[in-house]
């Protein structure tokens, strides 16, 4: 029996899973680490924490599984995207990584847009300049920490720093590199034009691979430390959402998934590079060689419900503890008793500003229509419907771009909610399904590792064989008609409040 390992290097924790060659989980382990916010709007992590978490979780799964080291044929890496890791001439970390949710680089985004041109930037990188992306972070360090910039010899993404620690190889792959704003996304290679105009030395960047390609093998030192074989191959892997797509079987046209985690994502596979000229959604290379994905991102999906739970739902939390139940299950059941439309209450989920479709850092959350008749379950349902409306915004743009989805997979913590899945089915007007596997990105990159190690012929074949479907929600036409009206009002509210948001930001 052959075995594969998938490693998911997230923002809050790293999860490492060992699978057999039939993609069955044999052992798993996770380890958390902190996030640092030295100033308001800043977000940093220590790359060494990711390295140590990967090392510890690999040691744990290898020990737990007790399979021969030489039987573990491949490792795939998934990770949070966009983070900036800078190494010096001794390959040591220069400063903490500025990660994806950091918002300090607004001026640098303006500089990028000015130097390259807004339309040309989207043509090459498939996205407008965004504070979350890596290029603006590089410029920020150059402007504000010139000594650190002068010391820099290598620029890596989070998972690719871990790859270097494992293999001694400087490598990245197309899906994660797409989020740096330095890649020619249609061409799947570094953009000489962008690098030249931003005066970034191409030699700082790692070689770009396709996601299932072998980038190297484990160093003898790392293999000995973790109980693995130095013959184990490490493939390109994928950014977190691209990895999740493989782990949910979204590897062919007409297939998509919606994730309700902290943020919300609507992700669709496409066999050709489809780019929104307005820059409302992201287009990245995906983990299937020669293919792309289009992705809308909202910033406060599951976060909205978590915020409500932590601040206003102490009674549900206490009841859940007393009953040994999940607090979100209790909240979902209460919301399910509320009529469609939450008794004419709307929620705008802009707790952190918004990315898709508005790209507005100043917009903020709103309860609209609040009345003395409303109870806590009304507010819970309104939050869930508002999040679903924000995801419909994303899906509507994909439809506008000619990306049509016959079937939507639901994943993330929110995807476990039957009520939320039904809302999505009703709003999208298509079937919403779940899969049996829960490992998401870790499974996705393990499949990529299996392709690289020669165990599977290709990504699509492996997904067709191993990704099993579970629950199904069919759309309700009457509910869909109601939500069309509700969504129109939801969209109108943002337009009417846009100027007020700007004024609020100035107070």
C-alpha positions in Angstrom: 0.0 0.0 0.0 1.2 3.5 -0.9 0.5 6.6 1.2 0.3 10.3 0.6 0.4 13.4 2.8 -1.5 16.6 2.5 -0.5 19.6 4.5 -2.7 22.7 4.9 -0.9 25.7 6.3 -3.8 28.0 7.3 -3.9 31.3 9.1 -4.9 29.9 12.5 -3.4 26.4 12.3 -1.6 23.8 10.2 -3.4 20.5 9.5 -1.5 17.5 8.3 -3.3 14.4 7.0 -1.9 11.1 5.9 -4.0 9.2 3.4 -3.7 5.8 1.8 -3.7 5.4 -2.0 -7.5 5.2 -1.9 -7.7 8.6 -0.3 -8.8 7.2 3.1 -7.7 9.1 6.2 -5.1 7.1 8.2 -3.9 9.8 10.6 -4.2 13.5 11.1 -2.7 16.2 13.4 -3.0 20.0 13.7 -1.2 22.7 15.5 -2.2 26.3 16.1 0.0 29.5 16.1 -0.6 33.2 16.8 -1.4 36.1 14.5 0.2 39.5 15.4 -1.3 42.9 14.8 1.4 45.5 15.6 -0.9 48.3 14.3 -4.6 48.7 13.5 -5.2 47.0 10.1 -1.8 45.2 10.1 -1.6 41.4 10.2 1.7 39.4 10.5 2.8 35.9 11.3 6.2 34.3 12.0 7.2 31.9 9.1 9.1 29.8 11.7 5.8 29.1 13.4 4.5 27.5 10.1 7.7 25.5 9.8 7.6 24.2 13.3 3.9 23.4 13.0 4.5 21.4 9.8 7.4 19.6 11.4 5.4 18.7 14.6 2.3 17.5 12.7 4.4 15.4 10.3 6.1 13.8 13.2 2.7 13.1 14.8 1.0 11.5 11.8 4.0 9.4 10.9 4.2 8.1 14.5 0.4 7.6 14.6 0.2 5.8 11.3 3.2 3.5 11.9 3.5 2.8 8.2 6.9 2.2 6.5 8.6 5.5 5.7 9.4 4.4 2.1 5.7 3.7 1.6 4.9 7.4 1.9 5.4 8.4 -1.7 4.4 12.1 -1.9 3.6 15.3 0.0 1.4 18.1 -1.2 1.4 21.6 0.3 -1.6 23.9 0.6 -1.4 27.3 2.3 -2.8 30.7 2.9 -2.2 32.9 -0.1 -0.5 36.2 -0.6 1.8 36.3 2.4 5.2 37.8 2.0 8.2 35.8 3.2 11.7 37.5 2.7 14.9 35.6 3.2 18.5 37.0 3.3 21.7 35.6 1.8 21.9 33.0 4.6 18.3 31.9 3.8 17.1 33.2 7.1 13.8 35.1 7.6 14.3 38.8 7.6 11.0 40.0 9.1 7.6 38.5 10.1 5.4 37.7 7.1 2.9 40.3 6.1 -0.1 38.1 5.5 -3.2 38.1 3.3 -5.6 40.1 5.5 -3.1 43.0 6.1 -4.4 46.4 4.9 -1.4 48.7 5.2 -0.6 48.9 1.4 -3.3 51.2 0.0 -0.7 53.7 -1.3 1.4 51.0 -2.9 -1.7 49.7 -4.7 -2.2 53.2 -6.1 1.4 53.2 -7.2 1.1 49.8 -8.9 -2.0 50.9 -10.8 -0.4 54.2 -11.9 2.8 52.5 -13.1 1.2 49.6 -15.0 -2.3 51.1 -15.8 -5.5 49.7 -14.4 -6.7 48.0 -17.6 -3.3 46.6 -18.4 -2.8 45.3 -14.9 -6.0 43.3 -15.2 -5.1 42.0 -18.6 -1.8 40.6 -17.3 -2.5 39.6 -13.7 -6.3 39.2 -14.1 -6.9 41.3 -11.0 -6.8 44.9 -9.9 -4.2 46.0 -7.4 -5.3 44.8 -4.0 -3.9 45.4 -0.5 -4.1 41.7 0.2 -1.8 40.7 -2.7 1.9 40.2 -2.4 3.3 42.8 -4.9 2.0 45.8 -2.8 3.6 44.3 0.3 7.0 44.1 -1.5 6.8 47.7 -2.4 5.7 48.6 1.2 8.9 47.0 2.6 11.0 48.8 0.0 9.5 52.1 1.0 9.3 51.7 4.8 12.1 49.2 5.6 14.7 49.8 2.9 17.4 48.0 4.9 15.3 44.9 5.0 14.6 45.2 1.3 18.3 45.5 0.5 19.0 42.3 2.5 16.4 40.3 0.6 17.6 37.5 -1.7 14.5 35.4 -1.9 10.7 36.1 -1.9 8.5 33.2 -1.1 4.8 32.5 -0.3 3.9 30.9 3.1 3.7 27.3 1.9 6.8 27.8 -0.4 8.9 28.8 2.6 7.9 25.6 4.3 8.7 23.7 1.0 12.2 25.3 1.2 12.6 24.1 4.8 11.6 20.6 3.7 13.5 20.3 0.4 16.1 23.1 0.2 14.4 24.1 -3.1 13.0 27.5 -4.0 9.8 26.8 -5.9 6.2 27.9 -6.2 3.3 26.9 -8.4 0.8 28.7 -10.6 -2.2 28.8 -8.4 -0.5 30.5 -5.4 1.7 32.6 -7.6 -1.4 34.0 -9.3 -2.2 35.9 -6.0 1.2 37.7 -6.0 0.1 40.2 -8.7 3.4 39.4 -10.5 2.3 36.5 -12.6 1.1 36.6 -16.2 -2.0 34.6 -15.3 -3.1 33.8 -18.9 0.5 32.8 -19.7 1.2 31.0 -16.4 4.6 32.5 -16.0 6.2 35.6 -14.3 5.4 38.8 -16.1 8.5 40.6 -17.2 6.5 43.7 -17.9 5.1 43.9 -14.4 8.4 43.2 -12.8 10.2 45.8 -14.9 7.7 48.5 -14.3 7.7 47.8 -10.5 11.5 47.4 -10.5 11.4 44.0 -8.8 14.3 41.7 -9.6 13.1 38.5 -11.2 16.0 36.6 -9.5 14.2 37.2 -6.1 11.3 34.9 -7.2 11.1 31.2 -7.2 10.7 28.9 -10.2 7.1 28.4 -11.1 5.7 24.8 -11.5 2.3 23.3 -12.3 0.5 22.1 -9.2 1.0 18.3 -9.6 4.7 18.7 -10.8 7.5 17.4 -8.5 9.5 20.3 -7.1 12.0 18.2 -5.1 12.5 15.6 -2.5 13.0 15.8 1.3 16.5 16.7 2.5 18.1 13.9 4.6 18.0 16.2 7.6 14.3 16.9 7.4 13.5 13.3 6.6 15.4 12.1 9.7 13.7 14.8 11.8 10.1 13.7 10.8 10.6 10.0 10.3 10.0 10.2 6.5 12.1 9.0 3.6 14.4 11.3 1.7 12.9 9.8 -1.5 9.5 11.2 -0.7 8.6 13.7 -3.5 7.1 17.1 -2.8 4.8 18.5 -5.5 3.9 22.1 -6.3 0.7 21.9 -4.3 -1.8 24.8 -4.4 -3.1 27.9 -2.8 -5.9 27.2 -0.2 -8.9 27.6 -2.5 -7.3 25.9 -5.4 -6.5 23.0 -3.1 -10.0 22.9 -1.8 -11.3 22.8 -5.3 -9.4 19.5 -6.0 -10.5 18.2 -2.6 -14.2 18.8 -3.5 -13.9 17.6 -7.1 -14.2 21.0 -8.7 -11.8 20.2 -11.6 -14.1 20.4 -14.7 -16.2 23.0 -16.4 -19.7 23.5 -15.0 -18.6 22.7 -11.4 -18.2 25.2 -8.6 -18.1 25.4 -4.8 -19.2 27.9 -2.2 -17.3 28.1 1.0 -18.7 29.8 4.1 -15.7 30.0 6.4 -14.5 33.3 8.0 -14.7 34.7 4.6 -17.0 33.6 1.8 -15.9 32.2 -1.6 -17.7 31.3 -4.7 -15.2 29.4 -6.9 -15.8 28.1 -10.4 -13.5 26.0 -12.6 -13.0 27.1 -16.2 -10.9 25.6 -19.0 -10.0 29.0 -20.4 -8.8 32.3 -18.7 -12.0 34.3 -18.2 -11.2 37.8 -16.8 -13.7 40.4 -15.5 -12.5 43.7 -16.9 -14.1 45.5 -13.9 -11.9 43.5 -11.5 -14.8 42.4 -9.3 -13.7 38.8 -9.1 -10.4 37.0 -9.1 -9.1 34.9 -12.0 -6.2 32.6 -11.0 -4.5 29.6 -12.5 -6.0 26.5 -10.9 -4.4 23.3 -9.8 -5.4 21.4 -12.9 -2.6 22.0 -15.5 -3.8 24.3 -18.3 -6.9 25.4 -16.5 -8.1 28.4 -14.4 -10.6 29.4 -11.9 -12.8 32.4 -11.3 -13.5 33.3 -7.7 -15.6 35.9 -5.8 -14.6 36.6 -2.3 -16.6 38.2 0.5 -14.8 39.2 3.7 -17.3 38.5 6.5 -19.4 35.4 5.8 -19.0 33.0 8.6 -17.4 35.9 10.5 -20.8 37.6 10.6 -22.5 34.7 12.4 -19.5 34.2 14.7 -19.6 38.0 15.6 -23.3 37.7 16.4 -22.8 34.5 18.4 -20.0 36.0 20.5 -21.7 39.3 21.2 -25.4 38.6 21.3 -26.0 34.8 21.6 -24.7 34.0 25.1 -27.9 32.2 25.9 -27.4 29.8 22.9 -23.8 29.3 23.9 -24.8 28.4 27.5 -27.5 26.1 26.3 -25.2 24.3 23.9 -22.7 23.8 26.7 -25.4 22.4 28.9 -26.8 20.0 26.3 -23.4 19.0 24.7 -24.7 20.5 21.4 -23.1 22.7 18.8 -24.1 26.3 19.3 -24.3 27.0 15.5 -26.7 24.0 15.2 -29.0 25.6 17.8 -28.8 29.0 16.2 -29.6 27.4 12.8 -32.6 25.6 14.1 -34.0 28.8 15.7 -33.5 30.6 12.4 -35.2 27.9 10.5 -38.4 28.6 12.4 -38.4 32.2 11.1 -40.2 32.9 7.8 -38.4 33.7 4.6 -37.1 37.3 4.7 -36.7 37.3 8.5 -39.9 39.3 8.9 -38.7 42.0 6.5 -35.2 42.4 8.1 -32.1 42.7 6.0 -28.5 42.4 7.0 -25.5 43.8 5.0 -22.5 41.7 6.0 -19.8 44.3 5.6 -18.1 44.0 9.0 -14.6 44.2 7.4 -15.4 46.3 4.3 -15.9 44.2 1.2 -14.1 42.8 -1.8 -16.6 41.3 -4.2 -18.4 42.9 -5.9 -17.7 46.4 -4.4 -14.0 46.5 -3.6 -14.9 49.0 -0.8 -12.8 49.1 2.4 -15.1 51.7 4.0 -18.5 49.9 3.9 -19.8 48.5 7.1 -22.5 46.1 8.4 -26.1 47.2 8.7 -29.4 45.8 10.0 -32.1 47.4 7.9 -35.7 47.3 8.8 -35.2 46.6 12.5 -38.5 46.7 14.4 -39.8 46.0 17.9 -41.4 42.8 16.5 -38.0 41.3 15.8 -36.5 38.7 18.1 -33.1 37.1 18.2 -34.0 34.3 15.8 -35.1 36.9 13.3 -31.6 38.6 13.5 -29.9 35.2 13.2 -31.8 34.4 10.0 -31.2 37.9 8.7 -27.5 37.4 9.2 -27.6 34.1 7.3 -29.7 35.5 4.5 -27.4 38.6 4.2 -24.3 36.4 3.9 -26.1 34.3 1.2 -27.1 37.5 -0.7 -23.4 38.5 -0.7 -22.5 35.1 -2.2 -25.3 35.5 -4.8 -23.5 38.8 -5.7 -20.4 36.7 -6.5 -22.3 34.0 -8.4 -24.2 36.6 -10.5 -20.9 38.0 -11.7 -19.7 34.5 -12.8 -23.0 34.1 -14.7 -22.4 37.5 -16.3 -18.9 36.3 -17.4 -20.4 33.2 -19.1 -19.4 30.8 -16.3 -22.6 28.7 -15.8 -22.8 26.2 -12.9 -25.1 23.2 -13.0 -24.2 22.0 -9.5 -22.7 23.8 -6.5 -20.7 22.2 -3.8 -21.0 23.7 -0.3 -18.1 23.5 2.1 -16.5 25.3 5.1 -18.1 25.5 8.5 -21.2 27.2 7.1 -21.6 24.5 4.4 -22.6 22.1 7.2 -25.8 24.1 7.9 -28.8 22.7 6.1 -30.6 26.1 6.3 -27.6 27.9 4.7 -27.4 25.3 2.0 -31.1 25.6 1.2 -30.7 29.4 1.0 -27.9 29.1 -1.5 -29.8 26.6 -3.6 -32.9 28.9 -3.7 -30.8 32.0 -4.5 -28.5 30.3 -7.1 -31.4 28.4 -8.6 -29.3 25.2 -8.8 -28.7 22.0 -6.8 -26.3 22.4 -3.8 -24.5 19.4 -2.6 -21.9 18.3 0.0 -19.2 15.7 -0.2 -18.4 13.0 2.3 -14.7 13.9 2.8 -14.1 16.8 5.2 -10.4 17.3 4.6 -10.8 19.8 1.8 -7.4 21.4 1.0 -5.3 18.6 2.6 -7.1 16.0 0.5 -6.7 18.2 -2.6 -2.9 18.5 -2.3 -2.6 14.8 -1.4 -4.3 14.0 -4.7 -1.8 16.4 -6.4 1.0 14.5 -4.7 -0.5 11.2 -5.9 -0.3 12.5 -9.5 3.3 13.7 -9.0 4.3 10.4 -7.5 2.8 8.4 -10.4 0.0 6.8 -8.3 -2.8 8.6 -10.1 -2.8 9.3 -13.9 -4.1 12.9 -13.6 -6.1 15.2 -11.3 -9.5 14.8 -13.0 -9.3 11.0 -13.1 -8.4 10.9 -9.4 -11.2 13.2 -8.4 -13.8 11.3 -10.3 -12.7 8.1 -8.5 -12.3 9.4 -5.0 -14.6 12.3 -4.3 -17.9 10.9 -3.1 -21.1 13.0 -2.8 -23.2 13.2 0.3 -26.2 15.5 1.0 -28.3 17.4 -1.7 -30.5 20.5 -1.5 -32.8 21.1 -4.5 -33.8 24.7 -5.3 -37.4 25.9 -4.4 -38.7 28.1 -7.2 -41.1 30.0 -4.9 -38.4 30.8 -2.4 -36.1 31.8 -5.3 -38.6 34.3 -6.6 -38.8 35.9 -3.1 -35.1 36.0 -2.8 -34.8 37.7 -6.2 -36.8 40.6 -4.8 -34.9 40.6 -1.5 -31.6 40.6 -3.3 -32.6 43.6 -5.5 -33.3 45.6 -2.3 -30.1 44.3 -0.7 -28.1 45.6 -3.7 -30.0 48.9 -3.7 -29.1 49.5 -0.1 -25.4 49.4 -0.7 -25.7 51.9 -3.6 -27.7 54.3 -1.4 -25.3 54.0 1.5 -22.0 54.2 -0.4 -21.6 57.9 0.1 -22.6 57.7 3.8 -19.9 55.0 4.3 -17.3 57.3 3.0 -18.5 60.1 5.3 -18.5 57.7 8.2 -14.8 56.8 7.5 -13.9 60.5 7.8 -15.4 61.0 11.2 
